[in-house]
Amino acid sequence: MTRILAGLSGMAALLLAVAGCATPVVVPEVLQQPKDAGIYTRFNLWYSDPSEISSLNVQQGRFLPVGSRVEPEFATERELVFRDEQGARYVIDFDAGMRMCAMRDFIREFLTLDSPEKQFEGVRPEALPYIRRGEVVPGMSRQEVLLAYGPPPACRTPSLRNETWIYWIAPEQTIRVVFRNDKVRNIINANE
């Protein structure tokens, strides 16, 4: 009898753990989306496989452009699933330990109710082609870097006030975006 009760307790704990991983996150509620308002990406989202996108935004392969209108399908504490306007499906594997935030915070970092026109307010015209190509170059502002690359993962760059932001360009390689007076001074690829 004791073994049966122990087995049942273990199964109950396992069910609770599995159920906890699948806790739904309602994206429109997180964004406080009014009826009929669009949801857009805040930055270029890089991926090699749209069904396995790292929340670290590793800059390999192709990217979904900043300002893309998306339709969230569902979210849990471990993944965010959405479609673009053409119906292509994307799945972001969320790593709370590396992002150092909860899924709700990541959703607010990645998605916005602001139209692309509103997101690009204050962006210098000469920076737009670089942002649209997913590039960062010297002279860009922090806002422009955020549109092109997104926020750097907090595990490598704990604060956006830091003078250096670190991004992954491959699973084992990083680059450093160095700011001086809130403008990109240099991009350092120490892997070369």
Disulfide bonds with the S-S distance in Angstrom:
none
